[in-house]
Amino acid sequence: LKRYRPTYVEVDLDAIRHNVSALKPAEGELMAVVKANAYGHGDVEVARAALDAGATWLAVALVEEGLHLREAGIDAQVLMLSEFPPGSEADALQADLTPTVYTDEGIDRLAAVAADVDGAVGVHVKLDTGMHRVGLYPPDDVVDFVRRVLDSGLAFEGLWTHFARSDDDAVTTLDQLKLFLQLTKDCLAAGYQPEFVHASNSAATMLLPEAHLDIVRPGIAIYGVEPASGLAERFRLEPALTWRSAVTMSRRLPAGEAISYGHRYKLERDSTIATVPVGYADGYSRRLTDHAEVLIRGVRRPVAGAVTMDQILVDCGDDDVAAGEEVVLLGLQGDEFVSAEELGAISGTIGYEIVTGISERVPREYVGR
Ligand SMILES: Cc1ncc(COP(=O)(O)O)c(C=O)c1O
C-alpha cells in the first residue's frame, strides 16, 4: 500500500530475533506471545522472526489471531491463552490451535467437536494460582479436572499458570510457583504427566530461573520493552519499534502567541513551531499533552500544547527546523532515545499499552528481514 503521510512504525526484526535468543533458556523452549498484533508490532512478521530465532511455540489471546497466523502459512504450535469462545471450537481445532481449558463446560464444548479430529486433541490445563483472571479455581481440583479431560477423550498435553506480580514482588511470585509445582506433583502422583509445564511471562523469565520449567512464555521482552525498570539493560534487550514521522509545516512565531486547542502553551520567546502529522487517533495519547518530548535532529523537543486527533506541534526554539525533517516519536534518533516506558509513565500507563495502542492507521514497516 502506498504511504502518503510520513508517519509510520518501523519494526526491527533483528531486534526481535536478538531478544528471543537472549531470553530462551539453554534448556527449555520459548513460546513467543504475539497476541494483539504482536503488541502492535505485526503478528505475522514477528512470529516468523521469533520462530527463526528458536521459538517453538506462539501464543494468542483470540481465535481470530490464531487463524490470522495460519492464513499467513505459519504452521508452528499456537496456544490459545484462554478457552476457545463458545461456537469457535470447530474452526479453532480445524486450524490446529492448541486449546487451553479450565472449566467443565470448556471440556464438554471441546470434546463435542474433538471427536471429528484425527487422534486425541491435546489440551493445556490452566490453573488459577493467584492471578484470578481465568483458570481452574480452586486449583487443587486439578487431579479431578485432568481425569475429566481424559475421560472426555482429550489428551493432557500441558499444565500452566500465570503470575500476577513477577515484575514487582518475588514473594508473591514464589508462593504462586510453589503452589503450581505442588499441583504439578499431585498430577504426576495420580499418573497424569503433561508434556509441557509452563508459567513464566517476561519478568519471571528474566528474574526467576527456577520458574522456567519446560517453556517460558515472554511477550513484552521479546519486543525489547521492559516489564520492570532496569531489566532491559541487564538482559541487553533491543527495542524493536521506532515510531517515525516528519515535519509537515514549520513557522516562526513571536513571543506571546499561544498554541493548539485551549491555548495552553504560551510562547515566552520567539520560537520555531513545527507541525507533525500524528495524533491521538494514531495512539499518540492526548494525555501526552504538556509532558512528552519528540526527537528532531537528535534533540529532545517539547510537544507544544494539546495533542490533537491528527497532529501535534513541537517547540523547536531557535533551530530552523523545516518541513521534511525526520521526527522520532518513540525510539532512537542520534544519541537520544524516547522509550515506550517513558511515554507510558507520562500518560499514566505502562510501555505495554503505548506500543499496543499504536493504531491500525499507522503502517508498520520492517527492517532486518
Ligand atoms: C497468559 C499470559 N502469558 C504470558 C504473557 C506475556 O506477558 P509479558 O508480556 O509480561 O511477558 C501474557 C501477557 O499478558 C499472558 O496473558
Ligand as a Chemical Component Dictionary entry (heavy atoms), coordinates in Angstrom:
data_LIG
# 
_chem_comp.id                   LIG 
_chem_comp.type                 NON-POLYMER 
_chem_comp.pdbx_formal_charge   0 
_chem_comp.three_letter_code    LIG 
# 
loop_
_chem_comp_atom.comp_id 
_chem_comp_atom.atom_id 
_chem_comp_atom.alt_atom_id 
_chem_comp_atom.type_symbol 
_chem_comp_atom.charge 
_chem_comp_atom.model_Cartn_x 
_chem_comp_atom.model_Cartn_y 
_chem_comp_atom.model_Cartn_z 
_chem_comp_atom.pdbx_ordinal 
LIG C1 C1 C 0 -1.203 -15.772 29.955 1  
LIG C2 C2 C 0 -0.088 -14.906 29.535 2  
LIG N1 N1 N 0 1.149  -15.399 29.454 3  
LIG C3 C3 C 0 2.207  -14.630 29.099 4  
LIG C4 C4 C 0 2.038  -13.293 28.808 5  
LIG C5 C5 C 0 3.241  -12.451 28.461 6  
LIG O1 O1 O 0 3.425  -11.471 29.444 7  
LIG P1 P1 P 0 4.587  -10.385 29.303 8  
LIG O2 O2 O 0 4.214  -9.550  28.144 9  
LIG O3 O3 O 0 4.559  -9.639  30.580 10 
LIG O4 O4 O 0 5.828  -11.152 29.082 11 
LIG C6 C6 C 0 0.771  -12.743 28.870 12 
LIG C7 C7 C 0 0.581  -11.334 28.567 13 
LIG O5 O5 O 0 -0.127 -10.609 29.165 14 
LIG C8 C8 C 0 -0.323 -13.571 29.251 15 
LIG O6 O6 O 0 -1.559 -13.068 29.330 16 
# 
loop_
_chem_comp_bond.comp_id 
_chem_comp_bond.atom_id_1 
_chem_comp_bond.atom_id_2 
_chem_comp_bond.value_order 
_chem_comp_bond.pdbx_ordinal 
LIG C1 C2 SING 1  
LIG C2 N1 SING 2  
LIG C2 C8 DOUB 3  
LIG N1 C3 DOUB 4  
LIG C3 C4 SING 5  
LIG C4 C5 SING 6  
LIG C4 C6 DOUB 7  
LIG C5 O1 SING 8  
LIG O1 P1 SING 9  
LIG P1 O2 DOUB 10 
LIG P1 O3 SING 11 
LIG P1 O4 SING 12 
LIG C6 C7 SING 13 
LIG C6 C8 SING 14 
LIG C7 O5 DOUB 15 
LIG C8 O6 SING 16 
# 
